[in-house]
Amino acid sequence: MFRRVKKEIVGHALTQVQKSVTQAVDPLVSVMGNGVVESAKVSAAKTVLELEDLESRIEALEVRLKS
């Protein structure tokens, strides 16, 4: 019972993180395309790539939790 509840809690938390990542990407993409300062564009691009990596890791963790 404890493992099932723990999986549900972690699954819910991961879903919340994925939603937050999706929301965070929109302004970053805007800065990448419309940023005046080149360093801001580079920083935004780097952050988007890091968020993509985080999302991939979250998906892998979800697969592990389901098994």
TORPAFI-400012 format. One record per atom (N, C-alpha, C, O): atom name; x negated, y negated, z. Coordinates in nm, 3 decimals. Example, Ala and Ser with C-alpha at 12.3 -4.5 7.8 and 13.67 -1.06 7.14 Angstrom:
<pts>
pt site: N&x: -1.319&y: 0.569&z: 0.780
pt site: CA&x: -1.230&y: 0.450&z: 0.780
pt site: C&x: -1.320&y: 0.330&z: 0.780
pt site: O&x: -1.424&y: 0.332&z: 0.846
pt site: N&x: -1.285&y: 0.225&z: 0.708
pt site: CA&x: -1.367&y: 0.106&z: 0.714
pt site: C&x: -1.290&y: -0.003&z: 0.787
pt site: O&x: -1.341&y: -0.114&z: 0.804
</pts>
This chain:
<pts>
pt site: N&x: -0.082&y: 0.119&z: 0.000
pt site: CA&x: 0.000&y: 0.000&z: 0.000
pt site: C&x: -0.087&y: -0.126&z: 0.000
pt site: O&x: -0.061&y: -0.221&z: -0.075
pt site: N&x: -0.191&y: -0.127&z: 0.085
pt site: CA&x: -0.279&y: -0.243&z: 0.093
pt site: C&x: -0.344&y: -0.273&z: -0.042
pt site: O&x: -0.351&y: -0.390&z: -0.082
pt site: N&x: -0.390&y: -0.170&z: -0.112
pt site: CA&x: -0.457&y: -0.190&z: -0.242
pt site: C&x: -0.360&y: -0.251&z: -0.343
pt site: O&x: -0.398&y: -0.338&z: -0.422
pt site: N&x: -0.235&y: -0.205&z: -0.342
pt site: CA&x: -0.136&y: -0.256&z: -0.437
pt site: C&x: -0.111&y: -0.405&z: -0.410
pt site: O&x: -0.107&y: -0.485&z: -0.503
pt site: N&x: -0.093&y: -0.440&z: -0.283
pt site: CA&x: -0.069&y: -0.580&z: -0.246
pt site: C&x: -0.190&y: -0.665&z: -0.282
pt site: O&x: -0.176&y: -0.775&z: -0.335
pt site: N&x: -0.309&y: -0.613&z: -0.255
pt site: CA&x: -0.432&y: -0.687&z: -0.287
pt site: C&x: -0.441&y: -0.711&z: -0.438
pt site: O&x: -0.476&y: -0.820&z: -0.481
pt site: N&x: -0.410&y: -0.608&z: -0.519
pt site: CA&x: -0.413&y: -0.624&z: -0.665
pt site: C&x: -0.315&y: -0.729&z: -0.711
pt site: O&x: -0.345&y: -0.808&z: -0.800
pt site: N&x: -0.196&y: -0.730&z: -0.650
pt site: CA&x: -0.094&y: -0.830&z: -0.687
pt site: C&x: -0.142&y: -0.970&z: -0.654
pt site: O&x: -0.125&y: -1.062&z: -0.734
pt site: N&x: -0.201&y: -0.987&z: -0.537
pt site: CA&x: -0.249&y: -1.120&z: -0.495
pt site: C&x: -0.361&y: -1.167&z: -0.586
pt site: O&x: -0.361&y: -1.282&z: -0.632
pt site: N&x: -0.457&y: -1.080&z: -0.612
pt site: CA&x: -0.569&y: -1.116&z: -0.699
pt site: C&x: -0.518&y: -1.143&z: -0.841
pt site: O&x: -0.562&y: -1.237&z: -0.907
pt site: N&x: -0.426&y: -1.060&z: -0.888
pt site: CA&x: -0.368&y: -1.081&z: -1.021
pt site: C&x: -0.301&y: -1.216&z: -1.033
pt site: O&x: -0.316&y: -1.285&z: -1.133
pt site: N&x: -0.226&y: -1.254&z: -0.929
pt site: CA&x: -0.160&y: -1.386&z: -0.930
pt site: C&x: -0.264&y: -1.498&z: -0.931
pt site: O&x: -0.249&y: -1.596&z: -1.004
pt site: N&x: -0.368&y: -1.484&z: -0.851
pt site: CA&x: -0.473&y: -1.586&z: -0.847
pt site: C&x: -0.542&y: -1.599&z: -0.982
pt site: O&x: -0.569&y: -1.711&z: -1.027
pt site: N&x: -0.569&y: -1.486&z: -1.048
pt site: CA&x: -0.633&y: -1.491&z: -1.179
pt site: C&x: -0.544&y: -1.558&z: -1.282
pt site: O&x: -0.593&y: -1.632&z: -1.367
pt site: N&x: -0.415&y: -1.533&z: -1.274
pt site: CA&x: -0.321&y: -1.599&z: -1.366
pt site: C&x: -0.325&y: -1.750&z: -1.346
pt site: O&x: -0.325&y: -1.825&z: -1.443
pt site: N&x: -0.330&y: -1.795&z: -1.221
pt site: CA&x: -0.338&y: -1.938&z: -1.193
pt site: C&x: -0.467&y: -1.998&z: -1.248
pt site: O&x: -0.466&y: -2.108&z: -1.303
pt site: N&x: -0.578&y: -1.927&z: -1.232
pt site: CA&x: -0.706&y: -1.976&z: -1.284
pt site: C&x: -0.699&y: -1.988&z: -1.436
pt site: O&x: -0.746&y: -2.087&z: -1.492
pt site: N&x: -0.642&y: -1.888&z: -1.503
pt site: CA&x: -0.633&y: -1.892&z: -1.649
pt site: C&x: -0.550&y: -2.011&z: -1.695
pt site: O&x: -0.584&y: -2.077&z: -1.793
pt site: N&x: -0.441&y: -2.039&z: -1.626
pt site: CA&x: -0.358&y: -2.155&z: -1.661
pt site: C&x: -0.438&y: -2.285&z: -1.643
pt site: O&x: -0.429&y: -2.375&z: -1.726
pt site: N&x: -0.514&y: -2.293&z: -1.536
pt site: CA&x: -0.594&y: -2.413&z: -1.510
pt site: C&x: -0.701&y: -2.432&z: -1.616
pt site: O&x: -0.727&y: -2.544&z: -1.659
pt site: N&x: -0.764&y: -2.323&z: -1.658
pt site: CA&x: -0.867&y: -2.330&z: -1.762
pt site: C&x: -0.806&y: -2.385&z: -1.890
pt site: O&x: -0.864&y: -2.472&z: -1.954
pt site: N&x: -0.688&y: -2.334&z: -1.926
pt site: CA&x: -0.622&y: -2.380&z: -2.048
pt site: C&x: -0.594&y: -2.530&z: -2.041
pt site: O&x: -0.615&y: -2.602&z: -2.139
pt site: N&x: -0.546&y: -2.577&z: -1.927
pt site: CA&x: -0.518&y: -2.720&z: -1.910
pt site: C&x: -0.645&y: -2.803&z: -1.913
pt site: O&x: -0.645&y: -2.916&z: -1.962
pt site: N&x: -0.754&y: -2.749&z: -1.861
pt site: CA&x: -0.879&y: -2.823&z: -1.854
pt site: C&x: -0.943&y: -2.840&z: -1.992
pt site: O&x: -1.014&y: -2.937&z: -2.017
pt site: N&x: -0.916&y: -2.747&z: -2.082
pt site: CA&x: -0.980&y: -2.751&z: -2.213
pt site: C&x: -0.929&y: -2.868&z: -2.298
pt site: O&x: -1.007&y: -2.930&z: -2.370
pt site: N&x: -0.801&y: -2.900&z: -2.291
pt site: CA&x: -0.744&y: -3.005&z: -2.375
pt site: C&x: -0.817&y: -3.140&z: -2.365
pt site: O&x: -0.856&y: -3.195&z: -2.468
pt site: N&x: -0.837&y: -3.194&z: -2.245
pt site: CA&x: -0.910&y: -3.321&z: -2.240
pt site: C&x: -1.056&y: -3.308&z: -2.282
pt site: O&x: -1.114&y: -3.401&z: -2.337
pt site: N&x: -1.115&y: -3.191&z: -2.255
pt site: CA&x: -1.255&y: -3.172&z: -2.297
pt site: C&x: -1.267&y: -3.171&z: -2.448
pt site: O&x: -1.361&y: -3.229&z: -2.504
pt site: N&x: -1.173&y: -3.106&z: -2.515
pt site: CA&x: -1.175&y: -3.103&z: -2.661
pt site: C&x: -1.156&y: -3.244&z: -2.715
pt site: O&x: -1.218&y: -3.282&z: -2.815
pt site: N&x: -1.073&y: -3.322&z: -2.650
pt site: CA&x: -1.052&y: -3.461&z: -2.692
pt site: C&x: -1.181&y: -3.541&z: -2.681
pt site: O&x: -1.215&y: -3.618&z: -2.771
pt site: N&x: -1.254&y: -3.524&z: -2.570
pt site: CA&x: -1.381&y: -3.595&z: -2.554
pt site: C&x: -1.481&y: -3.548&z: -2.658
pt site: O&x: -1.556&y: -3.629&z: -2.713
pt site: N&x: -1.483&y: -3.417&z: -2.687
pt site: CA&x: -1.576&y: -3.365&z: -2.788
pt site: C&x: -1.554&y: -3.433&z: -2.922
pt site: O&x: -1.649&y: -3.465&z: -2.993
pt site: N&x: -1.428&y: -3.455&z: -2.957
pt site: CA&x: -1.397&y: -3.513&z: -3.088
pt site: C&x: -1.398&y: -3.665&z: -3.090
pt site: O&x: -1.433&y: -3.725&z: -3.192
pt site: N&x: -1.360&y: -3.727&z: -2.979
pt site: CA&x: -1.341&y: -3.872&z: -2.979
pt site: C&x: -1.433&y: -3.947&z: -2.885
pt site: O&x: -1.425&y: -4.069&z: -2.875
pt site: N&x: -1.521&y: -3.875&z: -2.817
pt site: CA&x: -1.609&y: -3.941&z: -2.721
pt site: C&x: -1.702&y: -4.039&z: -2.789
pt site: O&x: -1.755&y: -4.012&z: -2.897
pt site: N&x: -1.721&y: -4.153&z: -2.727
pt site: CA&x: -1.807&y: -4.257&z: -2.782
pt site: C&x: -1.954&y: -4.222&z: -2.756
pt site: O&x: -2.039&y: -4.241&z: -2.843
pt site: N&x: -1.982&y: -4.174&z: -2.640
pt site: CA&x: -2.119&y: -4.144&z: -2.600
pt site: C&x: -2.151&y: -4.000&z: -2.638
pt site: O&x: -2.078&y: -3.908&z: -2.603
pt site: N&x: -2.261&y: -3.980&z: -2.709
pt site: CA&x: -2.300&y: -3.846&z: -2.753
pt site: C&x: -2.319&y: -3.751&z: -2.637
pt site: O&x: -2.285&y: -3.633&z: -2.647
pt site: N&x: -2.375&y: -3.800&z: -2.527
pt site: CA&x: -2.397&y: -3.712&z: -2.412
pt site: C&x: -2.264&y: -3.661&z: -2.355
pt site: O&x: -2.258&y: -3.550&z: -2.302
pt site: N&x: -2.159&y: -3.742&z: -2.364
pt site: CA&x: -2.027&y: -3.698&z: -2.317
pt site: C&x: -1.975&y: -3.586&z: -2.406
pt site: O&x: -1.914&y: -3.491&z: -2.357
pt site: N&x: -1.999&y: -3.597&z: -2.537
pt site: CA&x: -1.956&y: -3.493&z: -2.630
pt site: C&x: -2.028&y: -3.362&z: -2.600
pt site: O&x: -1.966&y: -3.255&z: -2.599
pt site: N&x: -2.158&y: -3.370&z: -2.578
pt site: CA&x: -2.237&y: -3.250&z: -2.549
pt site: C&x: -2.192&y: -3.189&z: -2.417
pt site: O&x: -2.177&y: -3.067&z: -2.407
pt site: N&x: -2.171&y: -3.271&z: -2.317
pt site: CA&x: -2.128&y: -3.222&z: -2.186
pt site: C&x: -1.992&y: -3.154&z: -2.196
pt site: O&x: -1.971&y: -3.048&z: -2.137
pt site: N&x: -1.900&y: -3.213&z: -2.271
pt site: CA&x: -1.767&y: -3.154&z: -2.288
pt site: C&x: -1.776&y: -3.021&z: -2.362
pt site: O&x: -1.709&y: -2.925&z: -2.324
pt site: N&x: -1.857&y: -3.015&z: -2.465
pt site: CA&x: -1.873&y: -2.891&z: -2.541
pt site: C&x: -1.931&y: -2.781&z: -2.453
pt site: O&x: -1.886&y: -2.667&z: -2.457
pt site: N&x: -2.030&y: -2.816&z: -2.373
pt site: CA&x: -2.091&y: -2.719&z: -2.282
pt site: C&x: -1.989&y: -2.666&z: -2.183
pt site: O&x: -1.984&y: -2.546&z: -2.156
pt site: N&x: -1.907&y: -2.754&z: -2.130
pt site: CA&x: -1.805&y: -2.714&z: -2.033
pt site: C&x: -1.702&y: -2.622&z: -2.098
pt site: O&x: -1.659&y: -2.524&z: -2.037
pt site: N&x: -1.661&y: -2.653&z: -2.221
pt site: CA&x: -1.565&y: -2.567&z: -2.292
pt site: C&x: -1.623&y: -2.427&z: -2.308
pt site: O&x: -1.554&y: -2.328&z: -2.287
pt site: N&x: -1.749&y: -2.419&z: -2.345
pt site: CA&x: -1.813&y: -2.289&z: -2.362
pt site: C&x: -1.820&y: -2.214&z: -2.229
pt site: O&x: -1.800&y: -2.092&z: -2.225
pt site: N&x: -1.849&y: -2.285&z: -2.122
pt site: CA&x: -1.853&y: -2.222&z: -1.991
pt site: C&x: -1.715&y: -2.171&z: -1.950
pt site: O&x: -1.702&y: -2.064&z: -1.891
pt site: N&x: -1.611&y: -2.247&z: -1.982
pt site: CA&x: -1.475&y: -2.204&z: -1.950
pt site: C&x: -1.435&y: -2.082&z: -2.031
pt site: O&x: -1.365&y: -1.993&z: -1.982
pt site: N&x: -1.480&y: -2.076&z: -2.157
pt site: CA&x: -1.454&y: -1.958&z: -2.239
pt site: C&x: -1.518&y: -1.835&z: -2.176
pt site: O&x: -1.457&y: -1.728&z: -2.171
pt site: N&x: -1.640&y: -1.851&z: -2.128
pt site: CA&x: -1.710&y: -1.740&z: -2.063
pt site: C&x: -1.636&y: -1.698&z: -1.937
pt site: O&x: -1.622&y: -1.579&z: -1.909
pt site: N&x: -1.588&y: -1.794&z: -1.861
pt site: CA&x: -1.514&y: -1.765&z: -1.740
pt site: C&x: -1.386&y: -1.689&z: -1.774
pt site: O&x: -1.350&y: -1.593&z: -1.705
pt site: N&x: -1.318&y: -1.730&z: -1.877
pt site: CA&x: -1.195&y: -1.662&z: -1.916
pt site: C&x: -1.223&y: -1.518&z: -1.958
pt site: O&x: -1.146&y: -1.427&z: -1.926
pt site: N&x: -1.332&y: -1.496&z: -2.028
pt site: CA&x: -1.370&y: -1.360&z: -2.067
pt site: C&x: -1.396&y: -1.274&z: -1.944
pt site: O&x: -1.355&y: -1.158&z: -1.939
pt site: N&x: -1.463&y: -1.331&z: -1.846
pt site: CA&x: -1.491&y: -1.256&z: -1.724
pt site: C&x: -1.363&y: -1.225&z: -1.646
pt site: O&x: -1.350&y: -1.119&z: -1.587
pt site: N&x: -1.271&y: -1.320&z: -1.647
pt site: CA&x: -1.143&y: -1.299&z: -1.579
pt site: C&x: -1.067&y: -1.185&z: -1.647
pt site: O&x: -1.010&y: -1.099&z: -1.579
pt site: N&x: -1.065&y: -1.185&z: -1.780
pt site: CA&x: -0.997&y: -1.078&z: -1.852
pt site: C&x: -1.059&y: -0.942&z: -1.821
pt site: O&x: -0.988&y: -0.844&z: -1.804
pt site: N&x: -1.191&y: -0.937&z: -1.814
pt site: CA&x: -1.259&y: -0.810&z: -1.781
pt site: C&x: -1.222&y: -0.766&z: -1.640
pt site: O&x: -1.203&y: -0.647&z: -1.615
pt site: N&x: -1.213&y: -0.861&z: -1.549
pt site: CA&x: -1.176&y: -0.828&z: -1.412
pt site: C&x: -1.031&y: -0.775&z: -1.406
pt site: O&x: -1.002&y: -0.682&z: -1.331
pt site: N&x: -0.943&y: -0.837&z: -1.483
pt site: CA&x: -0.805&y: -0.790&z: -1.488
pt site: C&x: -0.797&y: -0.645&z: -1.536
pt site: O&x: -0.720&y: -0.565&z: -1.483
pt site: N&x: -0.876&y: -0.612&z: -1.637
pt site: CA&x: -0.878&y: -0.475&z: -1.688
pt site: C&x: -0.924&y: -0.381&z: -1.578
pt site: O&x: -0.867&y: -0.273&z: -1.560
pt site: N&x: -1.027&y: -0.420&z: -1.506
pt site: CA&x: -1.078&y: -0.335&z: -1.397
pt site: C&x: -0.974&y: -0.317&z: -1.287
pt site: O&x: -0.962&y: -0.209&z: -1.230
pt site: N&x: -0.899&y: -0.424&z: -1.258
pt site: CA&x: -0.798&y: -0.415&z: -1.153
pt site: C&x: -0.682&y: -0.324&z: -1.193
pt site: O&x: -0.622&y: -0.259&z: -1.107
pt site: N&x: -0.651&y: -0.320&z: -1.320
pt site: CA&x: -0.538&y: -0.238&z: -1.368
pt site: C&x: -0.573&y: -0.089&z: -1.366
pt site: O&x: -0.483&y: -0.005&z: -1.362
pt site: N&x: -0.701&y: -0.057&z: -1.368
pt site: CA&x: -0.739&y: 0.086&z: -1.371
pt site: C&x: -0.755&y: 0.143&z: -1.233
pt site: O&x: -0.787&y: 0.261&z: -1.219
</pts>
